[in-house]
Amino acid sequence: MKKKKISAFLPIIIPIILISISTLLKYPSFNINENQLTNFIGFIGKPEIALLVGLIISIGFIKRDDSKNISKWIRNSLKNSLDILLITGAGGALGFIIRTSGIIESLGIVNFNGIYGLVSVFLIAALIKTVQGSSTVAIITTCALVSPLIDQIGIIGEIEKVLLITSIGSGAMTVSHVNDSYFWVVTKYSNLEIKEVIKFFTTATLIQGLIGLFTSILIFLLLI
């Protein structure tokens, strides 16, 4: 019985392991040469393929008597996740528009340095996150914009660079609302009304982002 309970986690654990191994193989410090095996592992380690493997594994746990419920399970899963997928896709498309529009570049981040640099990258990441909803897009976009300007905004030492990344990450958490797919995950699976999620969860993401920024500034003042 205990083995069956442990094996039930395989559809979750196996994809995580595959994605982790694929990521490690690509890590520059390991200097792993490409071959057929690494290419295969890299392929099945792609998130979409790894999740498909997890789905195939989960099919093996379906009892014959329950097979008649498969269509019902599919309908319920689409009902619960389709709007989240659509919102995520729309957010990604909006993020691409923001990156290619030149709006962020016009903010003049190069004119700031030191603490002002930390605050400015926080605001850029927070703006992107709030507008299009994806923390990943906010982080990647802000890093791509800031990386050529690091020396010009007074971020030279390794500690300063770490604090810069922390500020960007803090901004990318600020704020989660209706255009964020995770917002809808929280809404659907917490049995809360949207107004309650906005009141508590969205406010919490704002607070955690600001705390991250203030912590970065405090460490900057103490160590730099």
GROMACS elastic network, one bead per residue, 0.5 to 0.9 nm:
[ bonds ]
;  ai    aj funct       b0    kb
    1     4     6  0.51594   500
    1     5     6  0.64450   500
    1     6     6  0.88571   500
    2     5     6  0.51382   500
    2     6     6  0.63615   500
    2     7     6  0.86749   500
    3     6     6  0.51168   500
    3     7     6  0.60599   500
    3     8     6  0.86020   500
    4     7     6  0.50730   500
    4     8     6  0.62326   500
    5     8     6  0.52697   500
    5     9     6  0.73681   500
    6     9     6  0.57345   500
    6    10     6  0.75120   500
    7    10     6  0.53102   500
    7    11     6  0.83874   500
    8    11     6  0.70318   500
    8    12     6  0.84866   500
    8    58     6  0.79895   500
    8    61     6  0.76425   500
    9    12     6  0.54737   500
    9    13     6  0.60254   500
    9    14     6  0.84531   500
   10    14     6  0.55333   500
   10    15     6  0.83459   500
   10    54     6  0.74018   500
   10    57     6  0.73828   500
   10    58     6  0.78376   500
   11    14     6  0.58744   500
   11    15     6  0.68936   500
   11    51     6  0.81322   500
   11    53     6  0.76911   500
   11    55     6  0.64779   500
   11    56     6  0.80531   500
   11    57     6  0.56728   500
   11    58     6  0.54966   500
   12    15     6  0.59363   500
   12    16     6  0.66427   500
   12    17     6  0.89990   500
   12    51     6  0.82287   500
   12    54     6  0.63486   500
   12    55     6  0.89895   500
   12    58     6  0.89903   500
   13    16     6  0.52335   500
   13    17     6  0.62126   500
   13    18     6  0.87130   500
   13    54     6  0.82211   500
   14    17     6  0.51080   500
   14    18     6  0.61582   500
   14    19     6  0.86368   500
   14    50     6  0.76977   500
   14    51     6  0.87095   500
   14    53     6  0.79119   500
   14    54     6  0.64964   500
   14    57     6  0.88510   500
   15    18     6  0.50517   500
   15    19     6  0.60909   500
   15    20     6  0.84628   500
   15    44     6  0.88241   500
   15    45     6  0.74935   500
   15    47     6  0.75555   500
   15    49     6  0.84037   500
   15    51     6  0.56392   500
   15    52     6  0.83299   500
   15    53     6  0.68458   500
   15    54     6  0.58041   500
   16    19     6  0.52356   500
   16    20     6  0.60513   500
   16    21     6  0.86025   500
   16    45     6  0.86158   500
   16    47     6  0.86153   500
   16    50     6  0.76569   500
   16    51     6  0.86074   500
   17    20     6  0.50781   500
   17    21     6  0.60888   500
   17    22     6  0.85119   500
   17    45     6  0.82601   500
   17    50     6  0.88503   500
   18    21     6  0.52774   500
   18    22     6  0.61336   500
   18    23     6  0.85797   500
   18    41     6  0.74520   500
   18    42     6  0.84402   500
   18    44     6  0.68068   500
   18    46     6  0.79545   500
   18    47     6  0.84997   500
   18    50     6  0.63113   500
   19    22     6  0.51599   500
   19    23     6  0.61459   500
   19    24     6  0.86977   500
   19    41     6  0.89439   500
   19    42     6  0.82219   500
   19    44     6  0.78830   500
   19    46     6  0.61803   500
   19    47     6  0.62507   500
   19    50     6  0.67009   500
   20    23     6  0.51056   500
   20    24     6  0.62148   500
   20    25     6  0.87011   500
   20    45     6  0.74632   500
   21    24     6  0.50942   500
   21    25     6  0.62197   500
   21    26     6  0.88289   500
   21    41     6  0.76564   500
   21    42     6  0.81061   500
   21    45     6  0.70803   500
   22    25     6  0.52420   500
   22    26     6  0.66599   500
   22    38     6  0.80786   500
   22    41     6  0.60295   500
   22    43     6  0.79718   500
   22    44     6  0.79930   500
   22    46     6  0.73950   500
   23    26     6  0.53289   500
   23    27     6  0.65770   500
   23    42     6  0.78597   500
   23    45     6  0.77224   500
   23    46     6  0.89392   500
   24    27     6  0.50983   500
   24    28     6  0.87594   500
   24    30     6  0.80064   500
   25    28     6  0.82618   500
   25    30     6  0.72840   500
   25    31     6  0.83739   500
   25    32     6  0.64762   500
   25    38     6  0.73147   500
   25    41     6  0.86182   500
   25    42     6  0.76764   500
   26    29     6  0.88135   500
   26    30     6  0.78998   500
   26    31     6  0.82550   500
   26    32     6  0.75873   500
   26    42     6  0.83462   500
   27    30     6  0.58834   500
   27    31     6  0.74620   500
   27    32     6  0.82730   500
   28    31     6  0.56327   500
   28    32     6  0.79908   500
   29    32     6  0.85108   500
   32    38     6  0.84975   500
   33    38     6  0.80619   500
   34    37     6  0.79303   500
   34    38     6  0.57862   500
   34    39     6  0.65775   500
   35    38     6  0.53919   500
   35    39     6  0.60524   500
   35    40     6  0.85134   500
   36    39     6  0.51273   500
   36    40     6  0.60702   500
   36    41     6  0.86177   500
   37    40     6  0.51111   500
   37    41     6  0.61796   500
   37    42     6  0.84832   500
   38    41     6  0.50194   500
   38    42     6  0.59085   500
   38    43     6  0.84461   500
   39    43     6  0.61121   500
   39    44     6  0.87806   500
   40    43     6  0.50245   500
   40    44     6  0.63208   500
   40    45     6  0.83215   500
   41    44     6  0.52996   500
   41    45     6  0.57709   500
   41    46     6  0.86824   500
   42    46     6  0.64734   500
   43    46     6  0.55777   500
   43    49     6  0.72738   500
   43    50     6  0.86551   500
   44    47     6  0.79844   500
   44    48     6  0.84885   500
   44    49     6  0.53318   500
   44    50     6  0.55786   500
   44    53     6  0.80092   500
   45    48     6  0.82897   500
   45    49     6  0.66059   500
   45    50     6  0.54705   500
   46    49     6  0.53303   500
   46    50     6  0.58861   500
   46    51     6  0.84769   500
   47    50     6  0.50764   500
   47    51     6  0.60314   500
   47    52     6  0.84987   500
   48    51     6  0.52634   500
   48    52     6  0.62525   500
   48    53     6  0.87961   500
   49    53     6  0.62714   500
   49    54     6  0.86840   500
   50    53     6  0.50351   500
   50    54     6  0.63391   500
   50    55     6  0.87130   500
   51    55     6  0.62064   500
   51    56     6  0.86829   500
   52    56     6  0.62588   500
   52    57     6  0.86240   500
   53    56     6  0.50914   500
   53    57     6  0.62145   500
   53    58     6  0.86251   500
   54    57     6  0.50598   500
   54    58     6  0.61565   500
   54    59     6  0.87799   500
   55    58     6  0.50615   500
   55    59     6  0.64413   500
   56    59     6  0.52562   500
   56    60     6  0.71459   500
   57    60     6  0.55459   500
   57    61     6  0.74816   500
   58    61     6  0.54252   500
   58    62     6  0.72352   500
   59    62     6  0.54838   500
   59    63     6  0.89425   500
   60    63     6  0.80227   500
   62    65     6  0.82961   500
   62    66     6  0.64049   500
   62    67     6  0.65477   500
   62    70     6  0.88376   500
   63    66     6  0.52274   500
   63    67     6  0.64459   500
   64    67     6  0.52893   500
   64    68     6  0.81472   500
   65    68     6  0.69750   500
   65    69     6  0.86758   500
   66    69     6  0.55567   500
   66    70     6  0.73740   500
   67    70     6  0.54983   500
   67    71     6  0.85909   500
   68    71     6  0.72049   500
   68    72     6  0.82414   500
   69    72     6  0.51955   500
   69    73     6  0.62454   500
   69    74     6  0.87609   500
   70    73     6  0.50625   500
   70    74     6  0.62358   500
   70    75     6  0.86882   500
   71    74     6  0.50986   500
   71    75     6  0.62450   500
   71    76     6  0.86712   500
   72    75     6  0.51405   500
   72    76     6  0.62039   500
   72    77     6  0.86159   500
   73    76     6  0.51387   500
   73    77     6  0.60914   500
   73    78     6  0.85923   500
   74    77     6  0.51406   500
   74    78     6  0.61499   500
   74    79     6  0.84719   500
   75    78     6  0.52336   500
   75    79     6  0.60575   500
   75    80     6  0.86738   500
   76    80     6  0.61944   500
   76    81     6  0.86046   500
   77    80     6  0.51860   500
   77    81     6  0.60217   500
   77    82     6  0.79634   500
   78    81     6  0.52235   500
   78    82     6  0.51409   500
   78    83     6  0.84494   500
   79    82     6  0.59503   500
   79    83     6  0.77359   500
   80    83     6  0.73581   500
   80    84     6  0.78999   500
   80   185     6  0.89592   500
   80   188     6  0.76521   500
   81    84     6  0.51747   500
   81    85     6  0.62627   500
   81    86     6  0.87467   500
   81   185     6  0.83963   500
   82    85     6  0.51121   500
   82    86     6  0.62171   500
   82    87     6  0.86287   500
   83    86     6  0.50377   500
   83    87     6  0.60970   500
   83    88     6  0.85157   500
   83   181     6  0.85758   500
   83   184     6  0.85388   500
   84    87     6  0.51668   500
   84    88     6  0.61097   500
   84    89     6  0.86036   500
   84   180     6  0.83582   500
   84   181     6  0.51643   500
   84   182     6  0.79564   500
   84   183     6  0.89638   500
   84   184     6  0.64557   500
   84   185     6  0.74612   500
   85    88     6  0.50781   500
   85    89     6  0.61357   500
   85    90     6  0.85830   500
   85   181     6  0.72797   500
   86    89     6  0.51187   500
   86    90     6  0.61251   500
   86    91     6  0.85142   500
   86   181     6  0.87008   500
   87    90     6  0.50910   500
   87    91     6  0.60432   500
   87    92     6  0.86084   500
   87   133     6  0.87352   500
   87   178     6  0.87525   500
   87   179     6  0.62914   500
   87   180     6  0.71107   500
   87   181     6  0.61161   500
   88    91     6  0.50424   500
   88    92     6  0.62103   500
   88    93     6  0.86857   500
   88   132     6  0.89187   500
   88   133     6  0.77898   500
   88   134     6  0.74841   500
   88   179     6  0.76977   500
   88   180     6  0.68866   500
   88   181     6  0.54936   500
   88   182     6  0.89581   500
   89    92     6  0.51286   500
   89    93     6  0.62789   500
   89    94     6  0.86678   500
   90    93     6  0.51074   500
   90    94     6  0.61964   500
   90    95     6  0.85530   500
   90   132     6  0.80567   500
   90   179     6  0.85268   500
   91    94     6  0.50820   500
   91    95     6  0.60776   500
   91    96     6  0.87132   500
   91   131     6  0.83809   500
   91   133     6  0.58186   500
   91   134     6  0.64875   500
   91   137     6  0.88607   500
   91   179     6  0.67944   500
   91   180     6  0.75312   500
   91   181     6  0.86416   500
   92    96     6  0.63387   500
   92    97     6  0.87727   500
   92   132     6  0.71353   500
   92   133     6  0.82460   500
   92   134     6  0.70725   500
   92   137     6  0.71638   500
   93    96     6  0.51755   500
   93    97     6  0.64490   500
   93    98     6  0.88148   500
   93   132     6  0.84666   500
   94    97     6  0.50378   500
   94    98     6  0.62781   500
   94    99     6  0.87176   500
   94   131     6  0.82601   500
   94   132     6  0.58573   500
   95    98     6  0.50776   500
   95    99     6  0.62555   500
   95   100     6  0.87527   500
   95   128     6  0.73106   500
   95   129     6  0.87847   500
   95   131     6  0.83050   500
   95   132     6  0.58124   500
   95   133     6  0.84818   500
   95   134     6  0.79365   500
   95   137     6  0.64375   500
   95   138     6  0.78562   500
   95   141     6  0.83042   500
   96    99     6  0.50990   500
   96   100     6  0.62529   500
   96   101     6  0.84934   500
   96   137     6  0.84849   500
   96   141     6  0.89748   500
   97   100     6  0.52958   500
   97   101     6  0.58888   500
   98   101     6  0.52379   500
   98   102     6  0.71313   500
   98   103     6  0.66994   500
   98   104     6  0.76104   500
   98   128     6  0.78138   500
   98   132     6  0.87432   500
   98   141     6  0.89444   500
   99   102     6  0.65323   500
   99   103     6  0.76855   500
   99   104     6  0.74982   500
   99   141     6  0.66364   500
   99   145     6  0.89170   500
  100   103     6  0.81672   500
  101   104     6  0.80360   500
  101   105     6  0.89506   500
  102   105     6  0.53340   500
  102   106     6  0.64786   500
  103   106     6  0.53752   500
  103   107     6  0.70922   500
  104   107     6  0.55014   500
  104   108     6  0.81330   500
  104   109     6  0.86503   500
  104   124     6  0.71420   500
  104   128     6  0.88926   500
  104   142     6  0.86085   500
  104   145     6  0.79335   500
  105   108     6  0.63152   500
  105   109     6  0.74753   500
  105   145     6  0.73338   500
  106   109     6  0.81626   500
  107   110     6  0.87121   500
  107   124     6  0.86098   500
  108   111     6  0.58635   500
  108   112     6  0.79465   500
  109   112     6  0.56533   500
  109   113     6  0.84855   500
  109   117     6  0.72612   500
  109   120     6  0.65280   500
  109   121     6  0.77315   500
  109   146     6  0.81213   500
  109   149     6  0.83457   500
  109   153     6  0.76694   500
  110   113     6  0.75993   500
  110   117     6  0.83124   500
  110   146     6  0.87439   500
  110   149     6  0.65243   500
  110   150     6  0.86969   500
  110   152     6  0.62225   500
  110   153     6  0.58032   500
  111   117     6  0.85487   500
  111   152     6  0.81719   500
  111   153     6  0.71003   500
  112   115     6  0.82797   500
  112   116     6  0.53884   500
  112   117     6  0.51057   500
  112   118     6  0.87991   500
  112   120     6  0.73814   500
  112   152     6  0.83281   500
  112   153     6  0.55905   500
  112   154     6  0.81784   500
  113   116     6  0.53087   500
  113   118     6  0.78425   500
  113   120     6  0.89478   500
  113   152     6  0.73361   500
  113   155     6  0.74569   500
  114   117     6  0.51567   500
  114   118     6  0.66880   500
  114   119     6  0.89158   500
  114   153     6  0.65617   500
  114   154     6  0.54166   500
  114   155     6  0.67329   500
  114   160     6  0.85488   500
  114   220     6  0.84966   500
  115   118     6  0.50580   500
  115   119     6  0.62722   500
  115   120     6  0.85300   500
  115   216     6  0.89718   500
  115   217     6  0.64168   500
  115   220     6  0.75017   500
  115   221     6  0.84656   500
  116   119     6  0.50380   500
  116   120     6  0.59399   500
  116   121     6  0.86386   500
  116   153     6  0.84854   500
  117   120     6  0.50553   500
  117   121     6  0.62490   500
  117   122     6  0.84940   500
  117   153     6  0.58684   500
  117   154     6  0.75631   500
  117   155     6  0.80128   500
  117   164     6  0.79430   500
  118   121     6  0.55080   500
  118   122     6  0.62157   500
  118   123     6  0.87388   500
  118   163     6  0.75215   500
  118   164     6  0.57226   500
  118   165     6  0.88350   500
  118   166     6  0.88401   500
  118   167     6  0.59223   500
  118   168     6  0.79294   500
  118   213     6  0.77652   500
  118   216     6  0.78161   500
  118   217     6  0.73739   500
  119   122     6  0.50474   500
  119   123     6  0.62026   500
  119   124     6  0.87141   500
  119   167     6  0.72851   500
  119   168     6  0.89794   500
  119   213     6  0.73247   500
  119   217     6  0.83700   500
  120   123     6  0.51131   500
  120   124     6  0.62375   500
  120   125     6  0.86805   500
  120   167     6  0.89786   500
  121   124     6  0.50194   500
  121   125     6  0.61132   500
  121   126     6  0.83859   500
  121   142     6  0.69834   500
  121   143     6  0.86827   500
  121   146     6  0.75925   500
  121   164     6  0.75453   500
  121   165     6  0.89013   500
  121   167     6  0.67148   500
  121   168     6  0.57649   500
  121   171     6  0.76245   500
  122   125     6  0.52636   500
  122   126     6  0.59716   500
  122   127     6  0.84582   500
  122   142     6  0.88706   500
  122   164     6  0.85302   500
  122   166     6  0.87826   500
  122   167     6  0.51650   500
  122   168     6  0.50232   500
  122   169     6  0.77456   500
  122   170     6  0.66565   500
  122   172     6  0.76627   500
  122   209     6  0.87351   500
  122   213     6  0.71233   500
  123   127     6  0.59019   500
  123   128     6  0.85558   500
  123   167     6  0.89562   500
  123   168     6  0.83246   500
  123   171     6  0.62721   500
  124   127     6  0.50890   500
  124   128     6  0.62741   500
  124   129     6  0.85622   500
  124   138     6  0.82017   500
  124   142     6  0.66743   500
  124   168     6  0.80708   500
  124   171     6  0.73727   500
  124   172     6  0.87545   500
  125   128     6  0.52177   500
  125   129     6  0.60339   500
  125   130     6  0.84837   500
  125   135     6  0.83030   500
  125   137     6  0.89708   500
  125   138     6  0.51696   500
  125   139     6  0.63945   500
  125   141     6  0.79096   500
  125   142     6  0.57809   500
  125   143     6  0.88879   500
  125   167     6  0.85658   500
  125   168     6  0.57784   500
  125   169     6  0.76379   500
  125   170     6  0.80661   500
  125   172     6  0.50597   500
  125   173     6  0.84273   500
  125   174     6  0.80773   500
  126   129     6  0.50346   500
  126   130     6  0.59091   500
  126   131     6  0.83991   500
  126   135     6  0.88528   500
  126   138     6  0.74176   500
  126   168     6  0.81048   500
  126   170     6  0.78861   500
  126   172     6  0.52854   500
  126   173     6  0.70639   500
  126   174     6  0.51305   500
  126   175     6  0.68537   500
  126   209     6  0.84880   500
  127   130     6  0.52282   500
  127   131     6  0.60295   500
  127   132     6  0.85577   500
  127   138     6  0.82071   500
  127   171     6  0.79013   500
  127   172     6  0.83746   500
  127   174     6  0.81335   500
  127   175     6  0.87564   500
  128   131     6  0.52512   500
  128   132     6  0.60507   500
  128   133     6  0.74893   500
  128   134     6  0.80057   500
  128   135     6  0.83291   500
  128   137     6  0.77828   500
  128   138     6  0.52633   500
  128   139     6  0.87491   500
  128   141     6  0.82225   500
  128   142     6  0.82857   500
  128   171     6  0.87660   500
  128   172     6  0.76279   500
  129   132     6  0.56037   500
  129   134     6  0.55816   500
  129   135     6  0.56440   500
  129   136     6  0.85362   500
  129   137     6  0.75329   500
  129   138     6  0.52388   500
  129   139     6  0.84847   500
  129   171     6  0.75176   500
  129   172     6  0.54526   500
  129   173     6  0.71189   500
  129   174     6  0.65046   500
  129   175     6  0.67012   500
  129   176     6  0.75994   500
  129   180     6  0.84752   500
  130   133     6  0.55406   500
  130   134     6  0.81839   500
  130   135     6  0.89705   500
  130   138     6  0.89343   500
  130   172     6  0.83288   500
  130   173     6  0.87718   500
  130   174     6  0.65731   500
  130   175     6  0.54570   500
  130   176     6  0.67034   500
  130   177     6  0.74910   500
  130   179     6  0.80387   500
  130   180     6  0.84238   500
  131   134     6  0.87873   500
  131   179     6  0.78192   500
  132   135     6  0.88688   500
  132   137     6  0.84279   500
  132   138     6  0.83916   500
  132   179     6  0.63766   500
  132   180     6  0.74235   500
  133   137     6  0.83424   500
  133   138     6  0.82490   500
  133   175     6  0.81479   500
  133   176     6  0.66269   500
  133   177     6  0.73218   500
  133   178     6  0.79251   500
  133   181     6  0.73227   500
  133   182     6  0.88832   500
  134   137     6  0.52932   500
  134   138     6  0.62073   500
  134   139     6  0.87250   500
  134   172     6  0.78863   500
  134   173     6  0.89534   500
  134   176     6  0.86251   500
  134   179     6  0.82538   500
  134   180     6  0.61385   500
  134   181     6  0.78002   500
  134   182     6  0.89098   500
  135   139     6  0.61197   500
  135   140     6  0.85822   500
  135   169     6  0.81356   500
  135   171     6  0.86134   500
  135   173     6  0.62245   500
  135   174     6  0.85307   500
  135   176     6  0.88025   500
  135   180     6  0.85791   500
  136   139     6  0.52264   500
  136   140     6  0.61302   500
  136   141     6  0.83801   500
  136   172     6  0.75532   500
  137   140     6  0.52259   500
  137   141     6  0.57923   500
  137   142     6  0.82821   500
  137   172     6  0.84739   500
  138   141     6  0.53346   500
  138   142     6  0.59894   500
  138   143     6  0.84377   500
  138   168     6  0.82743   500
  138   169     6  0.85214   500
  138   171     6  0.81331   500
  138   172     6  0.54901   500
  138   173     6  0.88934   500
  139   142     6  0.53309   500
  139   143     6  0.60167   500
  139   144     6  0.84837   500
  139   165     6  0.87783   500
  139   168     6  0.63233   500
  139   169     6  0.63744   500
  139   171     6  0.83048   500
  139   172     6  0.59705   500
  140   143     6  0.52214   500
  140   144     6  0.60583   500
  140   145     6  0.86261   500
  141   144     6  0.51428   500
  141   145     6  0.62535   500
  141   146     6  0.86518   500
  142   145     6  0.51030   500
  142   146     6  0.60183   500
  142   147     6  0.84016   500
  142   168     6  0.70931   500
  143   146     6  0.51118   500
  143   147     6  0.56824   500
  143   165     6  0.80650   500
  143   168     6  0.76741   500
  144   147     6  0.56791   500
  144   148     6  0.77069   500
  145   148     6  0.69428   500
  145   149     6  0.77330   500
  146   149     6  0.52575   500
  146   150     6  0.62190   500
  146   153     6  0.89990   500
  147   150     6  0.54870   500
  147   151     6  0.87813   500
  148   151     6  0.78844   500
  148   152     6  0.85452   500
  149   152     6  0.51999   500
  149   153     6  0.63312   500
  149   154     6  0.89316   500
  149   155     6  0.88315   500
  150   153     6  0.54858   500
  150   154     6  0.66557   500
  150   155     6  0.53503   500
  150   156     6  0.70609   500
  150   161     6  0.81697   500
  151   154     6  0.53498   500
  151   155     6  0.55150   500
  151   156     6  0.57762   500
  152   155     6  0.74771   500
  152   156     6  0.89092   500
  153   156     6  0.86529   500
  154   160     6  0.85424   500
  155   158     6  0.83276   500
  155   159     6  0.87263   500
  155   160     6  0.53748   500
  155   161     6  0.60682   500
  155   164     6  0.76722   500
  156   159     6  0.84388   500
  156   160     6  0.64533   500
  156   161     6  0.70111   500
  157   160     6  0.52964   500
  157   161     6  0.64375   500
  157   162     6  0.88735   500
  158   161     6  0.50667   500
  158   162     6  0.62925   500
  158   163     6  0.86991   500
  159   162     6  0.50789   500
  159   163     6  0.62314   500
  159   164     6  0.85330   500
  159   220     6  0.82526   500
  159   223     6  0.83131   500
  159   224     6  0.81276   500
  160   163     6  0.50624   500
  160   164     6  0.60584   500
  160   165     6  0.86646   500
  160   220     6  0.72122   500
  160   224     6  0.78205   500
  161   165     6  0.62539   500
  161   166     6  0.85726   500
  162   165     6  0.51424   500
  162   166     6  0.61851   500
  162   167     6  0.86655   500
  162   216     6  0.89923   500
  163   167     6  0.61144   500
  163   168     6  0.85752   500
  163   213     6  0.89530   500
  163   216     6  0.54985   500
  163   217     6  0.79636   500
  163   219     6  0.79372   500
  163   220     6  0.72923   500
  164   167     6  0.51256   500
  164   168     6  0.62860   500
  164   169     6  0.86463   500
  164   216     6  0.78743   500
  165   168     6  0.50483   500
  165   169     6  0.61087   500
  165   170     6  0.85153   500
  166   169     6  0.50281   500
  166   170     6  0.60412   500
  166   171     6  0.85559   500
  166   212     6  0.71126   500
  166   213     6  0.75056   500
  166   216     6  0.66802   500
  167   170     6  0.50034   500
  167   171     6  0.61533   500
  167   172     6  0.85588   500
  167   209     6  0.85020   500
  167   212     6  0.67083   500
  167   213     6  0.53343   500
  167   214     6  0.87912   500
  167   215     6  0.88954   500
  167   216     6  0.64156   500
  167   217     6  0.86297   500
  168   171     6  0.51042   500
  168   172     6  0.61691   500
  168   173     6  0.88927   500
  168   213     6  0.85435   500
  169   173     6  0.66026   500
  169   209     6  0.81158   500
  169   212     6  0.81816   500
  169   213     6  0.89692   500
  170   173     6  0.53711   500
  170   174     6  0.68544   500
  170   208     6  0.73849   500
  170   210     6  0.70423   500
  170   211     6  0.80062   500
  170   212     6  0.52063   500
  170   213     6  0.60609   500
  171   174     6  0.51960   500
  171   175     6  0.80399   500
  171   206     6  0.89305   500
  171   209     6  0.57621   500
  171   210     6  0.78503   500
  171   212     6  0.82398   500
  171   213     6  0.76112   500
  172   175     6  0.76484   500
  172   209     6  0.76964   500
  173   176     6  0.68599   500
  173   205     6  0.60306   500
  173   206     6  0.73480   500
  173   208     6  0.74776   500
  173   209     6  0.55958   500
  174   202     6  0.83741   500
  174   205     6  0.56011   500
  174   207     6  0.81195   500
  174   208     6  0.77773   500
  174   209     6  0.53251   500
  174   210     6  0.79275   500
  175   202     6  0.61253   500
  175   203     6  0.76816   500
  175   204     6  0.85110   500
  175   205     6  0.53923   500
  175   206     6  0.51959   500
  175   207     6  0.88678   500
  175   209     6  0.77109   500
  176   179     6  0.76329   500
  176   180     6  0.58284   500
  176   181     6  0.88361   500
  176   182     6  0.77940   500
  176   183     6  0.62311   500
  176   198     6  0.84729   500
  176   201     6  0.77239   500
  176   202     6  0.53136   500
  176   203     6  0.84513   500
  176   204     6  0.89310   500
  176   205     6  0.61930   500
  176   206     6  0.78524   500
  177   180     6  0.56669   500
  177   181     6  0.86819   500
  177   182     6  0.86583   500
  177   183     6  0.58175   500
  177   184     6  0.84922   500
  177   197     6  0.85253   500
  177   198     6  0.65457   500
  177   201     6  0.83597   500
  177   202     6  0.58072   500
  178   181     6  0.76845   500
  178   183     6  0.62211   500
  178   184     6  0.70949   500
  178   194     6  0.86244   500
  178   198     6  0.82317   500
  179   182     6  0.88875   500
  179   183     6  0.76126   500
  179   184     6  0.85223   500
  180   183     6  0.52405   500
  180   184     6  0.70310   500
  181   184     6  0.53414   500
  181   185     6  0.64759   500
  181   186     6  0.88944   500
  182   186     6  0.62161   500
  182   187     6  0.84602   500
  183   186     6  0.52359   500
  183   187     6  0.61617   500
  183   188     6  0.87010   500
  183   197     6  0.78584   500
  183   198     6  0.86310   500
  183   201     6  0.80234   500
  183   202     6  0.81102   500
  184   188     6  0.58950   500
  184   189     6  0.83367   500
  184   194     6  0.87029   500
  185   188     6  0.53404   500
  185   189     6  0.60700   500
  185   190     6  0.81881   500
  186   189     6  0.54994   500
  186   190     6  0.56564   500
  186   191     6  0.84067   500
  186   192     6  0.82748   500
  186   197     6  0.76207   500
  186   201     6  0.83239   500
  187   190     6  0.56351   500
  187   191     6  0.65076   500
  187   192     6  0.58141   500
  187   193     6  0.69015   500
  187   194     6  0.64061   500
  187   196     6  0.88550   500
  187   197     6  0.63421   500
  188   191     6  0.60290   500
  188   192     6  0.73915   500
  188   193     6  0.87997   500
  189   192     6  0.80276   500
  190   193     6  0.88492   500
  190   197     6  0.89063   500
  192   195     6  0.82336   500
  192   196     6  0.61987   500
  192   197     6  0.64101   500
  193   196     6  0.52188   500
  193   197     6  0.63607   500
  193   198     6  0.87404   500
  194   197     6  0.50815   500
  194   198     6  0.61658   500
  194   199     6  0.85030   500
  195   198     6  0.51069   500
  195   199     6  0.60537   500
  195   200     6  0.86691   500
  196   200     6  0.60839   500
  196   201     6  0.78678   500
  197   200     6  0.53276   500
  197   201     6  0.50571   500
  197   202     6  0.66164   500
  197   203     6  0.87482   500
  198   201     6  0.56793   500
  198   203     6  0.68133   500
  199   202     6  0.61792   500
  199   203     6  0.59337   500
  199   204     6  0.85024   500
  200   203     6  0.52858   500
  200   204     6  0.60218   500
  200   205     6  0.88072   500
  201   205     6  0.63452   500
  201   206     6  0.87564   500
  202   205     6  0.52039   500
  202   206     6  0.64324   500
  202   207     6  0.87872   500
  203   206     6  0.51042   500
  203   207     6  0.62759   500
  203   208     6  0.87126   500
  204   207     6  0.50436   500
  204   208     6  0.61024   500
  204   209     6  0.85112   500
  205   208     6  0.51583   500
  205   209     6  0.60804   500
  205   210     6  0.86174   500
  206   209     6  0.52278   500
  206   210     6  0.62773   500
  206   211     6  0.86386   500
  207   210     6  0.52131   500
  207   211     6  0.60858   500
  207   212     6  0.85595   500
  208   211     6  0.50725   500
  208   212     6  0.61408   500
  208   213     6  0.86947   500
  209   212     6  0.51156   500
  209   213     6  0.63518   500
  209   214     6  0.87614   500
  210   213     6  0.50205   500
  210   214     6  0.61113   500
  210   215     6  0.84376   500
  211   214     6  0.51231   500
  211   215     6  0.59793   500
  211   216     6  0.85442   500
  212   215     6  0.51376   500
  212   216     6  0.62542   500
  212   217     6  0.87437   500
  213   216     6  0.51246   500
  213   217     6  0.62890   500
  213   218     6  0.86334   500
  214   217     6  0.50402   500
  214   218     6  0.60387   500
  214   219     6  0.85905   500
  215   218     6  0.50343   500
  215   219     6  0.61601   500
  215   220     6  0.84609   500
  216   219     6  0.52598   500
  216   220     6  0.60914   500
  216   221     6  0.86990   500
  217   221     6  0.62208   500
  217   222     6  0.86778   500
  218   221     6  0.51607   500
  218   222     6  0.62439   500
  218   223     6  0.86254   500
  219   222     6  0.50558   500
  219   223     6  0.58792   500
  219   224     6  0.78377   500
  220   223     6  0.54713   500
  220   224     6  0.53381   500
  221   224     6  0.58410   500
